[in-house]
Amino acid sequence: MTNFALLKKNIWTLCEQQVQQRIQTIESVLGSITESRNNETKSSVGDKYETGRAMMQQAEDQNTRQLMQAKQDLLVLNQIKNKLPQSNIELGSLVKTTNGNMYYMAIGIGKLMIEQQKVFVISPDAPIGKQLMFKKVKQDVQFNHIHCTIQSIW
């Protein structure tokens, strides 16, 4: 029998590591963009210079949005770090269904393999997350023409 408390802690840790890595990568990209922009000199071909700066600005804006989302994901993870199990599914719940799937209600990461188990780390805003939220053990869920029953919530 799986120790769900330990599994849940290990899933949280893996999620936190992935988000921290994402933050570091984005911050590195933003640093490179800033350095490139600062080192770029205006050429005799003004349009090329302006196009290059516009493209750097777009890349910077996109990476800034991604950084904000990653930091928001980290905040969500920190809110649910030591959350105790509840009788209904909510943010921070680890859910096992009769079709063998396990879901961790947190942020949108997707499928993880941990301790030889497949776990889907999903956001409550994801389609399957919306189906699972607030359900209790023994309640049925149907998603993408697949029917299952909630077996346990931790």
Wavefront OBJ file of the C-alpha trace (Angstrom):
o trace
v 0.000 0.000 0.000
v 1.295 3.400 -0.943
v 1.998 5.928 1.760
v -0.077 8.748 0.280
v 1.329 11.402 2.637
v 4.885 10.665 1.509
v 3.853 10.382 -2.137
v 2.048 13.714 -1.922
v 5.114 15.344 -0.344
v 7.369 13.922 -3.076
v 5.016 15.155 -5.807
v 4.984 18.621 -4.253
v 8.788 18.660 -4.092
v 9.111 17.636 -7.732
v 6.614 20.323 -8.777
v 8.472 22.959 -6.773
v 11.790 21.939 -8.363
v 10.307 22.180 -11.853
v 8.859 25.634 -11.199
v 12.123 26.883 -9.657
v 14.015 25.586 -12.711
v 11.526 27.313 -14.998
v 12.011 30.591 -13.097
v 15.810 30.331 -13.355
v 15.654 29.597 -17.074
v 13.322 32.512 -17.793
v 15.400 34.903 -15.685
v 18.499 33.812 -17.618
v 16.741 34.435 -20.945
v 15.579 37.861 -19.760
v 19.147 38.695 -18.738
v 20.409 37.703 -22.183
v 17.755 39.829 -23.876
v 18.683 42.849 -21.760
v 22.377 42.343 -22.471
v 21.745 41.997 -26.214
v 19.608 45.111 -26.262
v 22.226 47.106 -24.370
v 25.041 45.929 -26.650
v 23.187 46.545 -29.889
v 24.304 49.626 -31.734
v 22.309 51.499 -34.292
v 23.350 50.490 -37.767
v 23.173 52.510 -40.944
v 20.136 50.446 -41.868
v 17.642 51.970 -39.414
v 14.725 49.657 -40.224
v 16.794 46.557 -39.436
v 17.797 48.059 -36.097
v 14.206 48.957 -35.220
v 12.933 45.518 -36.275
v 15.573 43.849 -34.119
v 14.651 45.963 -31.107
v 10.949 45.271 -31.644
v 11.611 41.523 -31.767
v 13.678 41.720 -28.563
v 10.876 43.676 -26.901
v 8.338 41.001 -27.892
v 10.615 38.253 -26.547
v 11.105 40.217 -23.339
v 7.360 40.748 -22.908
v 6.624 37.061 -23.526
v 9.287 35.922 -21.074
v 8.119 38.459 -18.485
v 4.584 37.017 -18.710
v 5.974 33.488 -18.363
v 8.030 34.563 -15.337
v 4.968 36.088 -13.697
v 3.029 32.840 -14.291
v 5.868 30.728 -12.885
v 6.038 32.915 -9.766
v 2.253 32.623 -9.402
v 2.583 28.827 -9.694
v 5.202 28.907 -6.933
v 2.832 30.903 -4.714
v 0.089 28.310 -5.279
v 2.481 25.485 -4.428
v 3.561 27.236 -1.236
v -0.096 27.651 -0.207
v -0.724 23.915 -0.462
v 2.637 22.632 0.815
v 1.423 21.026 4.033
v -2.290 20.912 3.332
v -4.113 18.187 5.211
v -6.517 15.898 3.374
v -10.146 16.973 3.222
v -13.318 14.991 2.584
v -13.809 16.689 -0.783
v -11.355 17.450 -3.584
v -9.804 20.889 -3.446
v -6.544 22.613 -4.269
v -3.767 20.451 -2.801
v -5.681 17.153 -2.952
v -4.133 13.944 -4.241
v -6.901 11.915 -5.855
v -6.960 8.272 -6.933
v -9.670 7.033 -9.290
v -10.937 3.563 -10.151
v -9.344 3.708 -13.596
v -5.933 3.820 -11.894
v -5.211 7.487 -12.519
v -3.890 9.747 -9.799
v -4.376 13.505 -9.903
v -2.663 16.183 -7.833
v -4.735 19.355 -7.796
v -2.181 22.136 -7.923
v -0.808 23.791 -11.058
v -0.762 22.779 -14.692
v 2.358 20.650 -15.076
v 0.946 17.490 -16.632
v 2.073 13.898 -16.271
v 4.871 13.033 -13.855
v 6.353 9.651 -13.059
v 7.139 9.343 -9.380
v 7.826 6.170 -7.412
v 6.844 4.117 -10.489
v 3.447 5.807 -10.502
v 1.943 8.089 -13.090
v 0.506 11.227 -11.515
v -1.222 14.027 -13.387
v -0.469 17.401 -11.823
v -3.383 19.552 -12.883
v -4.875 22.938 -12.257
v -8.431 23.223 -10.947
v -9.065 25.285 -14.087
v -8.159 22.389 -16.393
v -11.146 20.538 -17.871
v -10.521 17.395 -15.760
v -9.771 19.621 -12.755
v -13.186 21.251 -13.089
v -14.796 17.808 -13.163
v -12.962 16.674 -10.028
v -13.220 19.784 -7.857
v -15.406 19.453 -4.766
v -16.242 15.788 -5.434
v -16.072 13.209 -2.634
v -14.988 9.579 -2.407
v -17.333 7.231 -4.313
v -18.629 10.022 -6.563
v -18.489 9.452 -10.306
v -16.600 11.543 -12.836
v -16.825 11.464 -16.616
v -14.195 13.048 -18.815
v -13.499 12.479 -22.514
v -15.992 9.601 -22.607
v -14.181 7.836 -19.758
v -16.148 7.054 -16.640
v -14.481 6.504 -13.267
v -15.206 6.755 -9.572
v -13.159 8.591 -6.985
v -11.466 5.951 -4.875
v -9.539 8.064 -2.369
v -8.623 11.648 -1.562
v -5.508 12.533 0.339
l 1 2 3 4 5 6 7 8 9 10 11 12 13 14 15 16 17 18 19 20 21 22 23 24 25 26 27 28 29 30 31 32 33 34 35 36 37 38 39 40 41 42 43 44 45 46 47 48 49 50 51 52 53 54 55 56 57 58 59 60 61 62 63 64 65 66 67 68 69 70 71 72 73 74 75 76 77 78 79 80 81 82 83 84 85 86 87 88 89 90 91 92 93 94 95 96 97 98 99 100 101 102 103 104 105 106 107 108 109 110 111 112 113 114 115 116 117 118 119 120 121 122 123 124 125 126 127 128 129 130 131 132 133 134 135 136 137 138 139 140 141 142 143 144 145 146 147 148 149 150 151 152 153 154
